[in-house]
């Protein structure tokens, strides 16, 4: 159909007016926008990275990493391998179970079975900011099991008498990430039985009562390739913030973000931005990445800032958004410091980045100086580029404390591990952790760390290059 020229001009003018109206809140100058974009990038990156996992595990049913729909549990009755790509730096000691909870209409009740003493398990409760707001399991609630209710910020009901604990989430969507210790391949049947005992129900179903009115259907935006590394991030951040009521402590910050169009639940249309505005956002993101790179090199790689500072509750993190960003970037969904200690080997004893194409390495634990754990410890290998587990013909992705009877001790009773790409000679093979032929990093995890880990009485041994 032909449109007369005056009509076309009118429609074009109306389109521009609507666009200008939609972006009337982009009031920051380019210089100010760059600074705000840096803050918003560091603030929003964990939220958007979490959305990637949410979409993969609970929305994208045809996908290879799909686990279960919302408010249902998905069990993985095996440890993670290099084929698992839903999130970076996973552990490969504890088969995972996954529950994405939609708490808008009513709470969820998580029922845990009784588990034999001596087996570690945990349920990590994570809000949309990647903050660990609570734990269930061996350390926090014991191995006796029970019924635990998770409620969102808008729920005002009464806690039922037969609920062992009520836990509050500050966001209306939350994640329950279960870890169940697996001792060896022969133990897999017992782990499956435990996982089958994990039950998830809405509160109304648990009580046998009529369900409340359903919350509005959510139209989940499909992830894009560059959603975490470009201004596209702000579109997903706006979407996710719609499920996260503003906290009083952040209202001034969010008002500042609004100057570049970051508003909870509102659209963020990059096409409506001028070239100058878009460049300001891109430069701000680059500034954020640069600040993290310096922080990682100077503070994290040198262990001046321990992993325990990067994961935890909002109060524990003290709204340090660079720390929260670092945790999500290097190992999203990492445990809080009381649950596990993480110690990363990103550089060797000389301060140089570790690389399996350039060196072989040794890691020596002196006699009686193995990692102090009330549960267990493990050293896991990751590819430096993909941040995923490293494929190798032995299918060995870690060395852990349960393997100690099969490892060869030094003459003095110490333990030396061989971290390298090439297979070592036979008498060292039992202690070999295969590395890729290129950049890598290894993470030492200590589950239920003893006090000497936190107070410095136990020293992390260095990764030493072999000449």
N, C-alpha and C positions, 0 to 999 in steps of 0.2 A: 504494500500500500504506500502511495506517495504521500509525503507530508509537506505542506506548504512551508516556504522558507521562514515566515514570521513565527509559525508554530514551532519549527525546529529551533529557532533562536530562543523562544520562550522555554522550551523543554531543556535546552542546554543551560539557560540561566537558572532554571529551577534546580537542575542537577548540581550546579556549582553552589547554589544557596544551601542545599541540603548538605553537601559535603562540608561547606564552611561551618554550618551549624553543628554538624557531628564532631568537628574538630575545634570548636570554639574554645575548648579547655586546653588545647595545646598552646599555652600562653608563654612558655619559656623561650627566652632568647636562645640562639644556637649555643652560646657558651654555657648558659645555665642548663640547657637540655643535655649537653654532654656530661656534665657533672651528675645530673639526676639519673641519666641512663646508666652510668657506672654503678651508682648505688642500687638502682632497680635491677640491674643484671645480677649483681652479687646476691641480692635479696631473692630474686625470682628463679635463678638457675636451679636450686634444689627442688622447687615446686614443679617446674617443668620437667625436670629429669624424673621426678616421681610420676608425673602424668604418663610418660613413656611406658613405665612399668605397669601402671594401672591399665592403660589401653591394651597393652600386649597380653596381660594376664587375665583381665576380666571383661574386655569388650570385644576384642578381635577373635571371635570363635574359630575361624579357619586357620589362624596362625599357629605356628609350631610351639610357641611359648604360652598359649592359652591354658589357664589352670581351672577356673570355675567362674560362673556368673557371680554378680554381687550377692553378698549375704549367704554364700555357700562356700564350703571348704574344698580346696584342691590339694591333694597329696602327691608328692613326688617320692615314691618309694625307692629311691636310689640317691646317691650323692651326685653333685653337679659335675659335669664334664665340659670340655671345650665347646661342645655343641649347644650348651645353655648360654644364651645371650641376652636374657631379659634384663639383667643388671650387671654392672661391672664389679670386679673383685669379690666374687662369691666365695664362700668357704666350700670345702669338699669333704668335710668331716661329718656333717649332720644333715640327713635328708630334710628337705623343707616341706612345710605345709603353708598354704596361703589363703587368707580370707580378706577380701576387699569389702568393707562395711559401709553401707549407705544408712546413715543414722538420722536422716531428715524426718522420717515419720515416727520412728520408735527405736529404742535401744536394741542391741543384740546381746544374746546370752551365749557365752563360750563355756562349754562343759569339758573339763579335763578329767581323764581317768586316773586311777591310782597307778603309779609307775614305781617299779622296784628301786630301792635305794642303790646308789652307785651308778645310775644312768642319768646323765645330764639332759635336761630339756628346758626349753624356754619358749614363751610367747611374747614377742616384742611388739608393743603397741605404738604405732607411728602415726602422727598427724600429717596433714598435707604439706607442712613445711619441712618434713623429714625429721621432726623432733620426736624423740622417744619419750612419750608422756607416761608410760607405765610398763611394768613387766609382770608376767605370771610365770610360774615354773619353779625349778629347783631352788634357786636362791631366794626368790621373793615370796612364794606361797608354799613351797615344799613339794614333795612328790606324792602327796596324798590325794590330789585332784580336787574337784569342787566345781561350783557354778559361779561364773563371773559375768557381771553385766557391764557393757560398754555403752555409755550414753553420750549423745551429742550435746552441743551447747544450748539447744532450744528445748530440751526435754525437762519438764517440771513435775514428773510423777513421783510416786513413792517407791522406795526400794522394797521388793518382796522379801518376806521373812527368810525364805530358803535360799536367798542369794548370798554367797560368801563375801563378795566385795563388789561395790559399785565404783567404776572407773569413769572419769569424765574426759572426753576429747574436746579440744577447743575448735575442731573443725567437723563439719557434717559428714565428711567422708574420711575414713581412717583405714589403716592397714594393720592386720595382725599377721606377723611373720613368725612361724613356728620352726624351731630347730630341735630335732630329736637325735641324740647321739647314736651313731652306728659303730659298733666295735670292730666288725670285720664282715666279710661276705656271708659267713654262716649265720650272722646275727640279723640278716635282713628280714627274715620272717617275723621276728619279735618286733622289729621296728614297724612293720606293716600292721601288726596287731595293735600297737600303740596308736598309730595314726588312725586306724579305724575307730578308735575310742574317742577321738576328738569330735565333739558335736557342736554345731552352730545353729542357733534358732533365733528368730525374732522374739521379742519379749512376749507378744501376744500368743504366739504358738507355744512357747515354753509354758505359759500359764493356762493354755487351753481357752483363751478368750478371743472374741472377734477382733480382727485386725483394724487398726485405725485407717483413715483415708490415706490412699497411696499418695506419695509425693509426685510432683510433676515429672513426666518423662524427660530424661536428659538426652540431648543430641550431642554425642561425643565427637569433637573435631578430630579428623584423622591426622596422625602425626606426619610431619614433613622431615626431610633429611637434615635441614639446617635449623631446626626449631630451637635448639639450645645455644646456638652460636651466632645468632643474627637478631635483628630487631623483630623477627618473627616470634621470638620468645615472649614478647610482651602481649601478643594476641592470646597465647595459651595461659599466660599468667593472669590476664583479666578473667578468662574463663574459670580458672581454678579458684581464684579469690572469691568467686561467687558462692563457694561452699565453705568459706572461711570468714566468719564474722570478724570485723576489725577489733583488735585488742586496744584498750585505752592507751597503752604504752606506745602504740604505733600509729595513732591517729594523725599526728603531725607529719610523720614520715609519709603516710599514704596521701595526705593532702599535697605534699611536695611531688609525689609521683604523678598525681593527677595533672600537673602542669605539662606533662608529655603524653597525656591520654591514657595513663594506667589507672583504671577505675574498675572495681570489682563488678563482674557480671556484664560489663559493657563491651561492645565490639572494639577492635583495634585494627583499623584498616590502613595498612602501609601505603596503599595506592593513593590515599588522601593526603599523604605527606609531601611537602616540597622536597626537592633534591637536597637543599640545605638542612632541612629537619632530619631527613633520613641519615645524612652523613653525620650529623651530631650524635644520633643514636648509635651508629656504627662505631664512631670514635670512642664513645663512652664505654661500649662493650669491650673494645680493644684495651682501654685503660683498666677495666676490671680484670681482664685476663692477665695483663702485665703485673698488676698488683699481686694476684695470686701466684704467678710464676716466681716472683721475688720472695714472697712469703714462704712458698714451698722450699725453695732452694736454701734460704737463710735460716728458716725456723723448723720446718718439718723434717727435711732430709737430715738435718743435724740433731734431731731429737730434742731441740730446745722447747718445742711445743709438742707434747705427747698426744697421741690419738684420742685419749680420754677427754681432751679439751674440745674436740671437734664433734662429739656426739652426745646427745642427752636431752633433757627437758629444756624448755624455754628459760627457766630460771638458771639452770646449769650453764647454758650457753651465754646467758646475759645479753641476749640479742646481738651477739657478735656475728654479723652476717658474713664476714670473710671466713670465719671459722666454720660456720655452717656450710658455706659454699665449698670449702676445702674438703670437708667430710663427704659431701655429695659427689664431688668431682673424683676423688680418689677411691672411695669405697662406700657408695650410698647404702644406707640401711645398716651402717656399722653399729655395734652394740655400745651401750653406755659403759662408763669406766668400771662400775661395780660388777657388771656382767662379764666383761671381757676386756683385756688389754691388747691393743694392736701395736705392733712395732714393725715399721716398714724398712726394708733394706732397699733404698734407692741409690745409694752410693756405697763405695767400698771403703776400706780402712784408710785409703789415701785421699778420700773425698771425691773421687771420680765416679761418674755415673756407671752403674754396672751394665755389662754388655757381654753376652755369651759368645759373640764372634771374636772378641778381643782377649778374653781371659777365662780361665777356670778359677774357681774360688773354693776356699775352705771356710767352714764355720765350726769353731771349736768351743765346746762346753767343758769346762773343767769338772773334775770329779766332785760330785755333790753340789753342782751349780747348774743343774738343768732348770728350765723355766719353772718357777714355783706356782703350781696350780692346784686348787682344790677340786677341779674337775679334770681337765686335760689341756695339753698344748699341741699346737701344730705349726709347721712351717710350710707355707703354700707358695707355689710359683705362679707368676702372671706375666703375660706378654706385655712389654712396655708400650706397645702401640694400641692394641685392642683392649687392654686391661682385663682380658679373659684368661681362663686356664690354658695351659700350654700342652698341645697334643704331643705325644711321644709314644714310641712302640711299646713301652712298658705299661702305659696307661697309669703312670704314677704322677700325681699332681701335687703331692705333699708328703711330708714325713711327720708323723705325730707320736705322741707318747705311748699310744697303744701298740705301736710297732717296736718299742724298745727291745723286747725279747729277740727280735729278728735282726737287730742292728749290731754291728761289730764295735765293741768298746776298745779304746786305746789301752796300751799296756798299763797306764797309771789309773785306769778306771774312768777316764774322761770319754767324751764322745765327739768325734769329728765327722761332720757332714761334708759331702763333696757336691758343690753346686756348679754345674758345668753342662755344656751342650754335648760334648763327645762322651761316649760311654767309657767309664774308667775300667781299670784292670779288675779282674775277678774279685780279689780280696777287698775291694772298695765298693763294689757294685751295690751291696746291700745298703750302703749309706749314701747312695747317689740320688740327688734331686735334679732331674733333667731341666735344663734351661734352654730357651730358644737361641738360634744363631743370630742374636741381635739384642736390642735393648730389652731389659726385663726388670721386674722388681719382685721381691719376695716379702711376704707378710708373716710375722710370727704372731700367732694368736694364743693368748693365755686365758682360758675360760675359768671363771671364778678365781681371779688372781689373788695370791696371798699378799699380806700387807707389805712384804719386802719388795714387791714389784713397784708399788706406788711410792714408798718412802725412800727409794734409792739404794736400799741395802743390797739388792740384786742388780748386777750390771749386765746390760745387753752386750754380748760378745760381738766383735766386728766381723764383717765379711771380708776375708783377706784374699787378694789376688795371688795366684800361683805363678811364679816366674817360669 
